[in-house]
């Protein structure tokens, strides 16, 4: 079987490794010049040197929100060190270590932009790939597809009179460094991980930072923060003015720049409509177990669920998909997969907002890992991984200013220690 992989970031690398271990021929296409995907820092913000959309959202000073002990591939730990929370260059170094260990790079075509993936009548897939160096399109045919890149469209909410604001408005996707905002007055909107990081980073250089968020709602619990003296927390914006905004509590503030740290939507412009997938309000359907296309079961999208253990999730989903794609186990019928998905989503819509159909989080991520491992009959993730995720998540919300000082150590498959 010949597998086509889109992307050579953390999910793409795991896809190459496991495709080979399942006895498949595999080719991965990566539009960058090196591995790492969104973990690659670049000063480019909108387009790269080939005029293509820049996928990286990496910014200077970024540190992981999870300890390295919980964000490695399940059987390939990070090298020992005296800290658990890493910088982006340290994470990239780990990916290089992983790729070299399993000799993965020779299976990657770099500077290759996937233009289109279309189904063929014999259940194969045709890739049209643009060689960015020669500027020529090349066709490839694969038996199965693992999409490991492509979903990074900034979401920018609409506010009354935002078009009247005469200052600068950007999404955090375009943010790179706090230096640009020296001595300026800034409004940051959003209370997710990037919103918190950027608010604190920008406050070190800006004259004043207003931060509009509802973190308690975003994280589902009371969040304890000790904010700098020049950072003021605000409620939601009611409407913009030419020089600032009026907030829902009636207060009025003026500022020069707005940074929306408001997350991302899914986007797969290279997947033909004939593949039978659609996306609306951050929900991709129809996907069996949030990864396998029910209409084209030899096509899967890896890494859609979020608020989860990224690298372990990628590894597990890929092994899950390849188990069925290679015929080691038979998928349920289309009707059974649709029924299973409908049941899952009915439960989700009762407790989640409309745009969080693929969210996991502390209350659901461990059950999801166990379910897809059980369904495919593959080795599950070690329970200690989920426990470390939950501990780190709790510390993030209860002691944000200090949680990255903790050092984790795995004791066994069930237990860990913290110092």
Helices and strands as residue ranges (DSSP letters): E 2-6, H 10-21, E 25-30, G 37-39, G 68-70, H 88-101, G 105-107, E 108-110, E 112-119, E 125-131, E 136-142, E 144-147, E 153-154, G 162-164, E 168-171, G 172-174, G 178-181, E 185-189, H 193-202, E 208-212, H 215-219, E 231-234, E 237-240, E 244-247, E 252-254, E 257-260, E 264-265, G 273-275, E 278-280, E 283-285, E 287-288, E 292-293, E 299-301, H 310-325, H 334-351, H 365-376, H 383-398, G 403-405, E 408-410, E 416-418
